[in-house]
């Protein structure tokens, strides 16, 4: 009898071990299936993100092509808030164009213009004059420094007046000037550029840029803006309204243009980017990109 009981006990143990093994196997296979499902979903998500990124790049590139076409289609039209859009299979892209020549070039404008600009954004007159002199001094350092002076210069734009590298490659570099307040730099961003010239284009300058020029009064500014809306062809008369400030004005070809892009994918996702492009005469390329700010992703 004891032997029979012992055999049954051993058999029960073996069946229990087999049952536990089977249950562990089922659990292991379930875990593998869950892991595979999660991995597949993650892979699908990555593929969707990559597809959206490719479509976004394609739309933004199409936006640059659109901008170049708008510039070439009407070279005499003042590029101030000029807008256009195009639709593709993957979505739409909108472009907004503004002439960089209508802003104050911090690397080439006369010292008195830089001083007036700083005063316009809130700097005290004496401090503004000192900061303007430091900005001009930086130009001299850049011009006198030999190419092999221990640093590698990034390729910058060239201009017709000079083959020297510009002292600034971004307006935000003004923060490096000793004594410059961050709020002044922020206020100058929409008014200044590094792709302009010694003068500003009166046909494409924002009202705030004209107001920042030396000696421009509020009545003169209002008269200028009113005349500009109706006397686009009468440039000499337009300049005379600003009196002494007219020597800081000159109408130039609109070759360097800021482009604000907004791409909207067919799934509702959006992305925005900013670029500065240049169209050069007899160039092998339809346009060249001087500056590019990476796309900022929006919401769906």
C-alpha positions as CSV (number, residue, x, y, z in Angstrom):
1,X,0.0,0.0,0.0
2,X,2.8,2.4,0.9
3,X,4.4,1.7,-2.5
4,X,1.2,2.5,-4.3
5,X,0.8,5.8,-2.5
6,X,4.4,6.7,-3.1
7,X,4.1,6.0,-6.9
8,X,0.9,8.2,-7.0
9,X,2.7,11.0,-5.2
10,X,5.7,10.8,-7.6
11,X,3.3,10.8,-10.6
12,X,1.4,13.8,-9.2
13,X,4.7,15.7,-8.9
14,X,5.7,14.8,-12.4
15,X,2.3,16.0,-13.8
16,X,2.7,19.2,-11.7
17,X,6.1,19.9,-13.1
18,X,4.9,19.3,-16.7
19,X,1.9,21.6,-16.0
20,X,4.1,24.3,-14.6
21,X,6.5,23.9,-17.6
22,X,3.6,24.2,-20.1
23,X,2.2,27.3,-18.2
24,X,5.7,28.9,-18.3
25,X,6.0,28.2,-22.0
26,X,2.6,29.7,-22.7
27,X,3.6,32.8,-20.7
28,X,6.9,33.0,-22.5
29,X,5.2,32.8,-25.9
30,X,2.6,35.4,-24.8
31,X,5.5,37.7,-23.8
32,X,7.2,37.2,-27.2
33,X,3.9,38.0,-28.9
34,X,3.4,41.2,-26.9
35,X,7.0,42.3,-27.5
36,X,6.6,41.7,-31.2
37,X,3.3,43.7,-31.3
38,X,4.9,46.6,-29.4
39,X,8.0,46.5,-31.6
40,X,5.8,46.5,-34.7
41,X,3.8,49.4,-33.5
42,X,7.0,51.3,-32.6
43,X,8.5,50.5,-36.1
44,X,5.2,51.7,-37.7
45,X,5.5,54.9,-35.7
46,X,9.1,55.5,-36.7
47,X,8.1,54.9,-40.3
48,X,5.3,57.4,-40.0
49,X,7.6,60.0,-38.5
50,X,10.2,59.4,-41.2
51,X,7.5,59.7,-43.9
52,X,6.3,63.0,-42.4
53,X,9.8,64.3,-42.3
54,X,10.5,63.5,-45.9
55,X,7.2,65.1,-47.0
56,X,7.9,68.2,-44.9
57,X,11.4,68.6,-46.5
58,X,9.8,68.2,-49.9
59,X,7.2,70.8,-49.2
60,X,9.7,73.3,-47.8
61,X,12.0,72.8,-50.7
62,X,9.0,73.5,-53.0
63,X,8.4,76.7,-51.0
64,X,11.9,77.9,-51.8
65,X,11.4,77.1,-55.5
66,X,8.1,79.1,-55.3
67,X,9.9,82.0,-53.6
68,X,12.5,82.1,-56.3
69,X,9.8,82.0,-59.0
70,X,8.0,84.9,-57.4
71,X,11.1,87.0,-57.3
72,X,11.9,86.3,-61.0
73,X,8.4,86.8,-62.2
74,X,8.2,90.4,-61.1
75,X,11.7,91.8,-60.4
76,X,10.5,95.4,-60.1
77,X,7.7,94.6,-57.5
78,X,8.7,95.7,-54.0
79,X,9.1,92.5,-51.9
80,X,7.3,93.5,-48.8
81,X,5.1,90.8,-47.4
82,X,4.7,89.2,-50.8
83,X,2.9,85.9,-50.4
84,X,2.3,82.7,-52.4
85,X,1.4,79.1,-51.9
86,X,1.5,75.8,-53.8
87,X,-0.3,72.5,-53.3
88,X,1.4,69.1,-53.8
89,X,0.1,65.5,-53.2
90,X,1.6,65.5,-49.7
91,X,0.2,68.8,-48.6
92,X,0.6,72.6,-49.1
93,X,3.3,75.2,-48.5
94,X,3.0,78.9,-48.1
95,X,5.8,81.4,-48.5
96,X,6.1,85.0,-47.4
97,X,8.9,87.2,-48.9
98,X,10.7,90.3,-47.7
99,X,13.6,92.1,-49.2
100,X,16.7,92.0,-46.9
101,X,17.9,95.2,-48.5
102,X,15.1,97.1,-46.8
103,X,16.7,96.5,-43.4
104,X,19.8,98.1,-41.7
105,X,23.0,96.1,-42.3
106,X,24.8,96.0,-39.0
107,X,28.1,95.2,-40.7
108,X,28.0,98.0,-43.3
109,X,25.7,100.8,-42.2
110,X,27.4,104.1,-41.2
111,X,28.0,104.6,-37.4
112,X,25.4,107.3,-37.1
113,X,22.8,104.9,-38.5
114,X,23.8,102.2,-36.0
115,X,23.6,104.8,-33.2
116,X,20.1,105.9,-34.3
117,X,19.0,102.3,-34.5
118,X,20.2,101.6,-30.9
119,X,18.5,104.7,-29.6
120,X,15.3,103.6,-31.4
121,X,15.3,100.3,-29.6
122,X,15.8,101.9,-26.2
123,X,19.6,102.4,-25.6
124,X,20.6,105.7,-24.0
125,X,22.2,108.1,-26.6
126,X,25.7,108.0,-25.1
127,X,25.7,104.3,-24.7
128,X,24.3,103.8,-28.1
129,X,27.1,105.8,-29.6
130,X,29.7,103.7,-27.7
131,X,28.1,100.5,-28.9
132,X,28.0,101.7,-32.5
133,X,31.7,102.5,-32.3
134,X,32.4,99.0,-31.0
135,X,30.4,97.5,-33.9
136,X,32.4,99.5,-36.4
137,X,35.7,98.5,-34.6
138,X,34.7,94.9,-35.1
139,X,34.6,95.5,-38.8
140,X,38.2,96.8,-38.8
141,X,39.3,93.7,-36.8
142,X,37.7,91.4,-39.4
143,X,39.2,93.3,-42.3
144,X,42.7,93.4,-40.8
145,X,42.8,89.8,-39.6
146,X,44.7,87.4,-42.0
147,X,42.8,84.3,-43.1
148,X,45.2,82.0,-41.2
149,X,45.0,83.8,-37.9
150,X,44.1,80.7,-36.0
151,X,40.5,80.3,-36.8
152,X,38.5,78.9,-39.7
153,X,35.9,81.2,-41.2
154,X,32.6,79.8,-42.4
155,X,31.8,80.8,-46.0
156,X,29.8,84.0,-45.9
157,X,28.0,86.0,-48.6
158,X,30.0,88.4,-50.7
159,X,28.9,91.7,-51.9
160,X,29.6,94.0,-54.9
161,X,31.3,96.6,-52.8
162,X,33.8,94.5,-51.0
163,X,35.3,91.0,-51.1
164,X,36.0,91.0,-47.3
165,X,34.1,88.6,-45.1
166,X,31.4,90.4,-43.1
167,X,32.0,91.0,-39.4
168,X,28.6,89.5,-38.5
169,X,27.0,86.4,-39.9
170,X,23.9,86.8,-37.8
171,X,22.2,89.7,-36.1
172,X,22.1,87.8,-32.9
173,X,25.9,88.1,-32.7
174,X,25.3,91.6,-31.5
175,X,24.9,90.1,-28.1
176,X,28.7,89.6,-28.1
177,X,29.3,93.3,-28.1
178,X,30.3,94.4,-24.6
179,X,27.5,96.5,-23.0
180,X,24.8,95.3,-25.4
181,X,21.5,94.5,-23.6
182,X,19.6,91.4,-24.6
183,X,16.4,93.3,-25.0
184,X,18.0,95.7,-27.5
185,X,19.2,92.8,-29.6
186,X,15.8,91.3,-29.6
187,X,14.2,94.6,-30.7
188,X,16.7,95.0,-33.5
189,X,16.1,91.5,-35.0
190,X,13.2,92.6,-37.3
191,X,15.0,95.8,-38.2
192,X,18.5,94.7,-39.0
193,X,20.3,92.2,-41.3
194,X,23.7,91.0,-42.3
195,X,22.8,90.7,-46.0
196,X,22.2,94.4,-46.9
197,X,24.4,97.3,-47.8
198,X,25.4,100.8,-46.6
199,X,21.9,102.1,-47.4
200,X,18.4,100.7,-47.2
201,X,15.9,100.3,-49.9
202,X,13.1,102.9,-49.3
203,X,10.6,100.9,-51.4
204,X,10.9,97.7,-49.2
205,X,11.9,99.1,-45.8
206,X,9.4,98.4,-43.0
207,X,8.0,101.6,-41.3
208,X,10.1,100.8,-38.2
209,X,13.3,100.8,-40.2
210,X,12.6,104.2,-41.7
211,X,11.7,105.5,-38.2
212,X,15.0,104.3,-36.9
213,X,17.1,106.3,-39.4
214,X,18.8,109.5,-38.1
215,X,16.6,112.6,-38.1
216,X,13.3,111.1,-39.2
217,X,10.4,112.8,-37.4
218,X,7.0,111.2,-37.0
219,X,5.3,113.7,-39.4
220,X,7.9,113.0,-42.0
221,X,7.5,109.2,-41.5
222,X,3.7,109.4,-42.0
223,X,4.1,111.6,-45.1
224,X,6.7,109.2,-46.5
225,X,4.5,106.1,-45.9
226,X,1.5,107.8,-47.5
227,X,3.5,108.9,-50.6
228,X,5.1,105.5,-50.9
229,X,1.7,103.8,-51.3
230,X,0.9,106.1,-54.2
231,X,4.2,107.3,-55.7
232,X,6.2,104.2,-56.2
233,X,7.7,105.6,-59.4
234,X,8.6,109.0,-58.1
235,X,11.6,108.0,-56.0
236,X,13.4,111.4,-55.9
237,X,10.3,113.1,-54.5
238,X,9.8,110.2,-52.1
239,X,13.4,110.6,-50.8
240,X,13.1,114.3,-50.3
241,X,10.3,113.9,-47.7
242,X,12.8,112.5,-45.2
243,X,15.2,115.4,-45.5
244,X,18.8,114.6,-44.4
245,X,17.9,111.0,-43.9
246,X,17.6,110.5,-47.6
247,X,21.3,110.0,-47.9
248,X,20.8,106.6,-46.2
249,X,18.4,105.5,-48.9
250,X,19.0,103.8,-52.2
251,X,16.9,101.6,-54.5
252,X,18.9,98.4,-55.2
253,X,18.0,95.1,-57.0
254,X,16.2,92.8,-54.7
255,X,18.5,89.8,-54.8
256,X,18.7,88.8,-51.2
257,X,15.3,87.8,-49.8
258,X,14.1,86.5,-46.4
259,X,11.5,83.7,-46.9
260,X,9.1,82.5,-44.1
261,X,7.7,79.1,-44.9
262,X,4.8,77.2,-43.5
263,X,4.2,73.6,-44.6
264,X,1.0,71.7,-43.9
265,X,0.9,68.0,-44.5
266,X,-2.2,66.2,-45.8
267,X,-2.6,64.5,-42.3
268,X,-2.8,68.0,-40.6
269,X,0.7,68.2,-39.3
270,X,2.5,71.6,-39.8
271,X,6.1,72.8,-39.8
272,X,7.6,76.2,-40.3
273,X,11.1,77.3,-41.4
274,X,12.9,80.5,-42.3
275,X,15.5,81.0,-45.0
276,X,17.5,83.7,-46.7
277,X,18.1,83.1,-50.4
278,X,20.0,85.1,-53.0
279,X,19.5,85.3,-56.8
280,X,22.6,86.2,-58.6
281,X,22.8,87.2,-62.3
282,X,24.2,84.6,-64.7
283,X,24.5,82.1,-61.8
284,X,24.5,78.4,-62.6
285,X,21.8,77.9,-59.8
286,X,18.4,79.5,-59.8
287,X,19.0,80.5,-56.2
288,X,21.3,79.9,-53.3
289,X,20.5,79.5,-49.7
290,X,22.5,81.8,-47.4
291,X,20.7,81.0,-44.2
292,X,18.4,78.2,-43.1
293,X,16.6,77.8,-39.8
294,X,15.5,74.2,-39.1
295,X,11.8,73.4,-39.4
296,X,9.8,73.9,-36.2
297,X,7.1,71.2,-35.9
298,X,3.6,72.3,-35.2
299,X,0.5,70.5,-34.0
300,X,-2.0,68.4,-36.0
